[in-house]
């Protein structure tokens, strides 16, 4: 990969490679755009196939964080960290303290917290070396688990989609297929069932599916075919790239709204969803609840304020759905236009000096 060319194409400001011999830490921090404010985005830990795969992931994810913050009306930029390691075997106090030291060298230009493969407890170790963290446990001054607020944002997105497509935002009697029953997917399933939906769900861990099926009464299904389930709403809540040139043709739903980042392998697939008359809730809007929560920590956490902002995802998407119909363009194109306009507006405003 030509790193500078990739940065130019996506608009990145900074990519930092971090290595610590003592702990074995190998991490990449990508800062995409700080027009709105300091970069904010979680830290993912995965056994990537190679360094290029990790770099590609962190570039895409950090770009998405810029869009997520902008669309949510937050004054933060986009950033992300990936650790090249296996979270099942490679975690240690030294590794996360080393990461904290590297984060601290950025002096608040970027803040991070848990993501796929990491937990809030991991960053309790990082907290010994830096204060530029979010999503910490309540006992350590954070707001706790972000899963439920992320799920509430997804439910708001689903309801906005249902109203736009069917004229009612009620979940009663609707069939929702959920891919992934992790800390967000579980809560999406719970809230959907509480709203009266029939939930079909899958996860690559059969023990998780069995537990959630027993607890919530979901209908379990195969993780590789859940995408083809006949349903009103398909909700991808696992990893990204689930909708690609092949799978997009097998979707049997009216609406796509989930918590996974980068659900579309390529942006042009939003046009194919439009051609197939499938309403797509852009992921960086639908899954912004967790970001809204941790961003609020920085100014002094207020749960009522967070709830209000998360619920506003409904209104944001409703407006985008309507505009997309009028313009006869994909919801992704319209959402990105809104994001770019906000970035441009704030860039111009901040040229004013006191």
N, C-alpha and C positions, 0 to 999 in steps of 0.2 A: 504493500500500500504506500502511495505517495502521501505522507501525513499532511504536509502543508496544502496539497491540493484538496484533500478531504476536508481540512479545516476551512479552506476557502469556499468550497461548495456548500458547506452547511452553515458557515458564518461563525465558526468558533473563534474565541479570543485566545484561549490558552489550553494546552494539554500538558500535564505534568506526569512524568514517570517516576515512581518512588520505589526504592529498593533498600531493604535493611538486612544486612548479612546475619545479624544475631538472631532475629526472629524468623527470617525467611520471607518477610513480607515482600510481595510484588503487587503493586497497586498502580492504577492509572486514574488520575483525576482530570476530568474534562470540564472546563468552564465555557459555556456556550455564548451567553450574552448577558451583560450586566447593565443594560440600559435602564431597567426599572429599579435596580438595586443589587445588593450582594447576591451571589449565586446560592441557590438552595436546592439540595437533592440528595437522595439516600445513597447508601453504600451497599453494593451487591457483591456477594461472594460466591463464585462458581468455579468448577474445574473446567475452564474453557479449553477447547480443543487446541488452540494455539494463541499466540499474542495478537495476531491480526483479528481473530474472532472477538477477543476481549476489547480491542480498540474500536472495532466497528460497533459493538454493543454500547460502549460508554459514549461514543459520539452521538448515536441515535437517541440514547436515553437522556443525555444532557440537553440536546436540542428540544426534546419533548418537554422537559421541565421548564424551559423558557416559555413555551406555548401555554403550558398548564398554569403557570403563575400569571401570565398576561391575561388569559381568558377568565381566570378567577378574580381578576381585579386586584391582585396582590402586587406590592412593590418589591418584588424579588426577581432576580435573574435565574437562569437555568444552569445547573451543574450536576455532576454525578461522579461517583467513584465506583470502580470495580476492583475487587481483589481476586487475583488469579490463584485460587486454592480451593480445596474441597472443604466445605463447611462441616462435614461429618467427622473429619479427621485432623484438620489443620489449624483449628482455632487455638489461641493461647493468649494469656495475659500480655506477653511480650509483643505479639503481633499487633494487637489492638492499641497498645500503648505507643508502639512505633507509628502506627497510622495517626494517632492523635498528635504526635510530634510534627508529622508532615502537614496535617491540617492546620496546626497552629502557626506554621511558617507563613501561611497566607493571610494572617492577621485579620480574619473576619471577612475576607473577600469571598469565602465559600464556607457554608455550614453543611453538615451532613448528619445522618442518623440511619436507622435500620432500613433494610430493603430485603430483597430475596436472598436467603442464605445467611442473613445476620439478624440479630435480635437487640432489643433495647439493653439487655444485660451485657452484651459485648461492648457497648459504648460506655458502660459504667467504667470499664477499664480505660477507654480512651479519655474519659473525663479527667483522669489523673494528669493528663498532659495538655489538654486544651479545653477551653470553655465554648468553643464554636461548634456545639452539637445541639441537635433537636430530637424530640421523640424519646427522651429519657424516661425511666420509670418515675412515677409520682414522688417516690421517696427521695429521689435525687434531683428534684426540682423541675421535672418534665411534666407532660400532660398524659403520659401513659400510652397504652396501645392505640394505634390509629386505625385498626381494622374496622371498627364499627362506624366511624365517621366516613371512611372511604366507602363502605357498603351503603350507608345512607345516601351518599352522593350518587351511587350507581342506581339505587332505587328511585331517586328523584329523576334520573335520566330515563329510566324505564317508564316511569309514569308520564313523563313529558312525551315520550315516544308513543305510548298507548293513546294519549289524548289526541296527538296529531294524526295518528293512523285511524283510530276508531271512534273519536269523539268523546271518550270517557277515559279518565286516568286510573280507574279502579283496577286493581290486580285480581279481583274476585273472578274466579273461573278461568283465568288466563294460564296458559302453559308456558313455563319458563325453563329453559335448558341451561344449566350452569356447568361450565368446564373449569374445574379446580375448586377444591373445598378447603383451601388454606385459610389464613386469618381473615381474609376479605370474603372469599367465596362462601365460607360458612355463614357469615353474617348476612350476605345477600340472600342466601337460601332461607335463613331464619325470618328475615323481614318479609320476604316474598310470601312465605307460608302464612305468616301473621296477617298479611293482606288478603289472604284467600286464594292465592295462586296454587296451581298444581306444579310441583317442582320435580324435574328430572335432573340428576346431577351425576358427575363423574370426577374421579381423581385418580392419578397414577398410583396412589397408595390405597390398596383395597381395604386396609384396616380403617382408614379415615372414612371411606365411603360407608362401610358397615356401621361405624359408630354414629355418623350423622344420620344415616337411614333409620337407625334405631331411635335416635333422639328426636328427630324432626319429622320422620315419616316421609322422607323423600323417596322417589323412585330411582334406584341406582341404575346406571347404564355404563357401557364400555367407554373408556376415556378416548379411544380412537374414533368412535363413531358418534359421539354426543353431538358433534357439529352438524351431523346430518339428521338429527332428530326433528320431527315435525313439531313445531311449536310457534307460539306468538313471539317469544323473545329468546334469542340466543345470547347468553351472557358469558363471554370469555373472561375468566378470572384466574388464569394461570400465567404462563409465559407468553411472549409476543410472537408475531409472525404466524399466528394461527390461521389467518385468512390470506391465502396465497392464490396464484393463478389456477391451481387445481381445486382447492377446497371451496373457493368462492362459488363454483358451479354446483356444489353439493349442499349448500345451505338451504334449509327448508323452513325459513322463518320470515316474519314480517319486520322484525326490529333486531338490530345488534347493539347491545349496550352492556359493557362490562368494565372490570377494573384493570385488566391486563394493559401494560404499556405496549405501544407499537403493535397493535393488533393486526394492522395491515402490513404485509411484507413490503409492499410498494404503495405509494400514495395513489397511483392511478387506479388501484383496485376500488377506491371509493366511487369512481365513475362506473365501474362494473356493477357495484351494489345498486347504484341509481338505476342503471339499465334493467336490473332484475327486480326493481321496485322494492328493494329492501332498505328500510330507513336506518341509517347509521348514525349513532351518537358518537362523535369523535372522542377517542379514548382520553385525550388530555383534558377534556372537560368533564366527562362522566366520572373519572377516577380522582378528581381533585380534592376530595374530602379530607384525605390524610394530610395533604400538603397544606390545606387551609388550617388544619389543627396545629401542625407544628410551626407554621408561620406565625400563628397567634401567640405561641409561647414567647416569642422574641419580644413582643410588646407587653407581655403580662397576660397569661392565659385567662380567657373569659369563656366558659363553655356556652353561655347563651349567645354570645357574639358568633362563635364558631358554628353553632346550630343554624343560626340565621343565614350565614354565608353558605353553608353546605346546602341548605334548602333552596338557595337562589340558583343552583345549578338547573333546577326545573325551568326557571324563567329564561336563563341564558340559552338553553337548548331549544325551548319553544320558539324564541325569536329566530334562531338560526334555521330551524326547520321551515318556518314560514318564509324566510328570505330565500332559502334554497329553492323552494317551490316557485317563487316569483321569478327568480333568476334562471331557473331550470339548470341548475348546477348542483354538484354534490355538496353535501353538508360539510365535508372536509374543506373544500375550496372556500366556502363562505366563512367557516370558522377561522381558517388561516388568514383570510382578509381582515377579519376583526382583530386578530392578534397583531398583525403587521401595522394596522392603523394605530392601535394603542401604543405600540413601540415607537412609531414615528412621532405621534403626538407628544409623548413624554420626552423623547429625545429633543424635540424642538423647545419644549417648555424649559428643560434643564439647561438650555443655552443662556437663559436669563440669569445674570449674576447680580448679587446684592452689593 
